[in-house]
Amino acid sequence: SEMYDKIGEKSLVDAFKKAEAQAPETVLLLSDDRSLLAYSTEHIDELLDLLRWLQSEGARVDALALSAKMTRPYIAPHAIEERLDQIAEATKLPLIITSLAVDAPRENIQAERLRDLLLLFFSHHAVTGVCLEGLWEAEMPVGNAALLRRNFATKPAGKVYEKLLTEDWWTHTQGTTGDDGGLEAQCFLGLYDVIVRKGEQHVRKRIVMEGGDSVLTVNLAEKPAQKPAQLEEE
């Protein structure tokens, strides 16, 4: 507020308009560092009022960036979920979680808390991305929120993060096509290598799962297959 008292609140609108004019393809974010973290929910009302004012003045806002730098005393995950629901319903905009970090007195608390938050953000329909505050203790000297120690050893919270990204939220599956040559699989969103095998033949293709139904068609040969085709997803 001190800055806007000097240069005027309209300068915020001008900043969005100039950014759009100079880089029209860029995603324009409105940042907020209190709505998910403060005890009072009055900051959500302030955020919504600010967004409506910007939009009424002709500023294009593509998404909201909400800080999640957690320190004690923590806001409960179910309360954060309610706030995400409220903001998403009121704005209809994508939500991006920024500065995610959990400063906890004990490493097991940090790991459990981080896992709960990541599961919440991953599962929420309006959240399209999560950015961490940092990884390494040397770059996060205050508190106990880093995922790696100074010697680069992985803390329990870092192992939780790694497991979610490389195991729990990956789809590994294989199966045999039916009589119609098709096979259905439920997959997490992301980029997949699909390998289809028939006898000595095999074809590898890539497909991006972005939500909803995706169809990948592979033509192995003109002749009928001697054996059912095998499909693997990694």
N, C-alpha and C positions, 0 to 999 in steps of 0.2 A: 504493500500500500504506500510506503514511503516513496518508492520510485514513481508510481502512478500519480502521486500528488504533485510531482515535479513535471512529468512529461505528459500527463493526462491519460485517463482510462481509454480514450479512443485509440491510443497508440497500440493497444493489444489487438483491436480489430484490424488496424493497419498492418500489423505484423503478419496476421494470418493471410490477409489479402495479398501482400507483397510476396509472401512465400508461395502462395498459389500461382501468382503471375510468373514468378521466376522458375518454378519447378512444379508444373501442374500435375505431374504423375506422382509426386511425393505424397505419402500418407501424412496428413496433418493431425497432430495429437494435442489434446488439452490435458495437461498433467495436473494431478492432485495428490498431495502427500498426507492427507488427514482423514479422508472419508472412510478408509478401511481400518484406521489405526486408533482414532480418538474414541474415548468412551461415549461422548455425545454424538448423536446422529445429525446434529444441526449442520455439520459440515457438508453432509450430502445435499441438504437443501441449498446451501450456498453454492455448491458445485453445479447443481441443476439450474439455479438462477443465472449463474455466470454463463453456462452453455446456451441457455435460451436467449440471453442478451446478445451473445456473440452471433448466434444464428439470425436473430432479428436484425442485426446490423449488416448482414450479408457475408459474415465470415464462414468459410467452409471448415467444419470439424469432422474428420473421418472416424476418429476413435478416441477413447479416453485411456490415459495412462495412469494407473492407480498404484501408488507406492505400497509395498508390503514389507517394510523394514521393521521386524517385530522385536520389541524389547519388553521387559517386564514392567508392569503387569500386562499379560497378554489378553487380547480380545479372543474369545472362544471361536473355534472354526464355524460353528453353526451360526454365530452372530455375523461373521464375515460373509457367510453364504447368503444370509438374509439381506445384507447390504448390497451384495452383488446383484441379487434378484431385483432389489428396488431400483438400483441405478440402471440395470439393463432394461427393465420394463419402462422406465420413464424416458430413456434416451433412444432406445432401439439401436444403439451403436455398439460396435465391437469393443471389448475391454482388454487391455493389455496390462499385465501385472509387472511392475518395475521394482527394482531394488529389493528383490526378495532375499531376506536374511533373517535368521533366528539367533538372537543373542541370548544364550541360556547359561546358567551357572554350572550345569553339568552336561557332559557330552551326550549322555543317553536322552536327556530331556530335549536337547537341540535336535537330535536325530528323529525322535518321535514327533516333535512339533513340525519339523520340516516335512516329514512324510505326510502328515495330516493335511498340511497346506497344499502340497503338490497334488495330492489326490483330489482335493477340493477344486483347485484351479483347473486341473486337467479335465475334470468331469463337468465343469460348468459350461452350459451351452453358449454363453456370451463371451467367454474368455478365449482369445485367439492366440495368446502368447504369454510367456513368462521370461523375464530377464532377472538374473541374479545380481545382487549388490557386488559380489566379488567371490573369489575362490580361496585365495592364499592369505595366510596370516600376516605375511610381510606387507601386503597391500591393504590389510584391514586391521591395523594395530589396535583399534579401540574395540573392547568387548570380545566375545567368544563366538562370533558368527561365521568364521571362515570354515571352509570344507576341507582344506589342506593345511597341514602344519607348516612351519617354516622350513623344515627339512623335506617337504613335499609328501610326507606320509599322509595317507587318507584318514580323516577322522570318521567316526561312525555316521555322522550326517552325510559326509561325502559318499560313503558306501551305500547309504540309502538312496541318494540321488542317482548314483551310477547304476544301481540295480533296477530302478524304475525305468531309466532311459534305455538300458541295454538288454533287459530281460522281461520285466513285467509288461511293458508297453510295446513289445515287439510281438509279431505273429510269426510263428514257425509251424507250418502245417503241411501235410501231404495227403494225397488221396487218389482214388481211381475214378476216371470218368464213367458216367453211366452210359446207357444204350444210345442216348442222344449226343454223346460226346461232350457233355457239359459237366462241370463240377462247381459247386458253390462253397464259399468260405467266408466267414466273418473275420474281418481284419481291423486292426488299429489303423488310423490314418497315417499316411506316409508313403514313401517310395519303396516299391517291392521289385525284387528279381523273381520272375516266374520261370521255372524250368519245366518244360513238357517233354516227356520221353515216350517213344513208341519203338519197341525193338532196339535197334542200334542207333536210331535217330534221336536227336534231342535238339530243342530250340529254346533259347533263353530270350525273354523279353522283359521289359520294364513297364510298370504301370504305377501311376500315382493315385492313391486313394484319398479323395478330398471330401468325402461325405456322400451319403446316398449310395445308390447302386452303380457299380462300375463293371463294364464288360470288356474282357480281353479275348480276342479271337485269334487262334493259332491254326494255320493250315499246314499239317505235317507232310501229307502225301496225297496223291490222287487215289491210290488203291486203298481198300479197306484194311484197317489195322489187324495184324495177327494177334496182338495182345492189347488189352486196354491201355490207354495212355496214362502215364503217371505225372502228377502235378506236384511240384514242391514250391512253397513260398518261403522266402527268408526275409 
